[in-house]
Structures are given as structure tokens and as C-alpha cells.
Amino acid sequence: MKHANLSIFVPHVGCPHQCRFCNQRSISGAQVLPDRKAVKELCLTAEKQLDGRCGNAEIAFFGGSFTAIDPAYMLELLRAAGPFIHGGVFRGIRISTRPDAIDREILSVLKTHHVTAIELGAQSMSDQVLEMNSRGHTAAQVKEASLRILDSGFELGLQMMTGLYGSDEEKDWDTALQLAALKPDTVRIYPTLVVEGTALAELWRAGSYCPQTLEEAVALGARLLELFEHDCAIPVIRMGLHAQESLRENVLAGPYHPAYRELCEGRLLYNRILKSMKKQGNYLVRISPRSVSKITGHGAGTIEKLRQLGYNVSIRQEPGLVGLDIMVEEV
């Protein structure tokens, strides 16, 4: 069933700490805080656009730490969205928040107001990395909040960042393993970007922070996709930030690419194809029609890389295959 979010951004509101990497206004483009009227108008417009074309839509409050904002304002937003749940095209409300802004009282309020999914900005499971990036919470709080959310019957989403200040590939991989062990319903993966107006930008200018290259971020992203979606059956619902004009204008450095996920999927396919080949020679690779572009589009270098290694590869679309599944045979 097709899924859609009506994303309503609440930038920086409720954030008790200014994380080194964060400037939500530059990232999301949101400058004005939504009120009851704005939420109602957005929901009405989305209903007209989605009616009959999506049976799995959610109203999503993103951008800030939703459960840490002023309680009266939080309830104003939830009550404005409430009438659009169940009776229309929306099945529930999704929010994003901090691990240290979740307790049983908050969860009870959210349950009463049609919230069905809670995403936590975990970012890292290294306390050292969390402290170096001024996150203001610990890895233990990520675990505690996740268990509370799941025990209360909510869908759990976890967000992680790669290439954070003070992190490395080993720490990022360990973060992924710990997040997977919590058995979330969904995961989002964001490579760290240096954005204007952040403390990280000053560290970068001073030469104290070196971001991931795009190649490094893609290689790790492919491994993370394999771990979450293939090994653990946890959907990765987003990789990389949305390609918005405000983001493009404010990114100073880091592995930004508007088709980051497709690059990672292309690398994952490359890894799988290479692993299936026992020796140099001629091979036929059968692949889902929807995945062909992942190795012939942005990832077009995949075939050339294989040929340089001595593997003469031809591609054939196989309607019976889905997702990133492949079949490799020597010819």
C-alpha cells in the first residue's frame, strides 16, 4: 500500500540543546512556526491531493523535538490535526523527538491524540560522539525511550547519522548494530553535512573536522542498507536529506547528493554481483526492472568497474525479481 507523509516542520522548537551539526531552518527551509490554522489548511489541501491515491498517509510533525515543546503548543498542533485522522486519508500522526523527551506521561498524551509513530533522533550510540556533538542525551536514554515506545504500542522509528564529529566508520557500524538490536519498525540514515550557521561549520573552517567523502558515505550506506533491510528486515525509509533549495544553498561540505539512496543501492548491487562471481569471465545478471537504473543511472560506473576487474557483465530485466534481488549466472 502506497505511503505518504504530510510533513509539517516545527523548526528548533523544543530543542534544549543546539547540536553542533544542526540548523533546521537551513535544512528544512521552514522559517515560520505553524499554528492551528496552518495545520488545518495543510491537512485540507493534502486531503484533496491524496484522496483516492494513497491508503496509508500520515500527518508528520518533523524538525524539532516535538515532545519537548511547550505543552500548550504541542496540544494545539495535535488537536488541529486530530479531526483529520481516520475519517479521511490519514491513518495517524507521526512525530520526531529526542530520546530524553519521552516518558510514560508524554506517551499517554500522544496516544490520546492519535499519534501512532514516534521517531527518535538517536544519531549515534557512542556517548563520546554524542557529547562531542552537544546532543545532551546518552545512548542509554535511546534504549530506554525505544523500549517505552514499543511497550506502549507505538511504531518506533530510529534516526542515525554517519560521519559525525568524533565518529568513524567503526563507531557508525556499531551504532547501526545497536539500533538494529532495538528492533525498530523503521530507520532513517543521514550522512553528516556541514551546514552554514552551525558550530560544525566553524570546526570545519578551522580544520578540526573532516567530513566523509561521498565515496565513503556511499560505501557505508550500502553496508547499512544490507544490514537493516536484508539481514534484519527493518525498512530504511529515508537516506540523506531532502533535496531542497535552502539546503543546497547552505551546504558547505560533506557527502551531499540528491540521489544518495540510489547511489547506495547501486553500490549494494555491485557488492552482491561481485560476491556471486567465482572467477573472471562472462556473466548474465538478472535484475528487477525497477532496479536497472541503480546500476545504469547514477551508478552507471558499476558495470565498468566489473569489466575492469575482468567480469564481462550483461544485464537482463527479470519481472519476477523485486527490490534489490539479483540472479547471476555464468554464460
HUKASUL-V686670 format. One record per run of one state. SS is the DSSP state (hx for helix, st for strand, lp for the rest). FROM is the first residue (numbers start at 1). LEN is the number of residues. Records with the same first field share a line. If there is no record, write none. Layout:
SS->FROM-LEN ; FROM-LEN
This chain:
lp->1-2 ; 10-14 ; 29-7 ; 51-5 ; 63-3 ; 69-2 ; 83-2 ; 86-4 ; 98-1 ; 102-2 ; 113-2 ; 124-3 ; 133-6 ; 152-3 ; 163-6 ; 182-4 ; 192-1 ; 196-3 ; 206-8 ; 232-3 ; 240-5 ; 255-5 ; 277-4 ; 288-1 ; 292-1 ; 297-4 ; 309-2 ; 318-8 ; 331-1
st->3-7 ; 56-7 ; 85-1 ; 90-8 ; 115-9 ; 155-8 ; 186-6 ; 193-3 ; 235-5 ; 251-4 ; 281-7 ; 311-7 ; 326-5
hx->24-5 ; 36-15 ; 66-3 ; 71-12 ; 99-3 ; 104-9 ; 127-6 ; 139-13 ; 169-13 ; 199-7 ; 214-18 ; 245-6 ; 260-17 ; 289-3 ; 293-4 ; 301-8
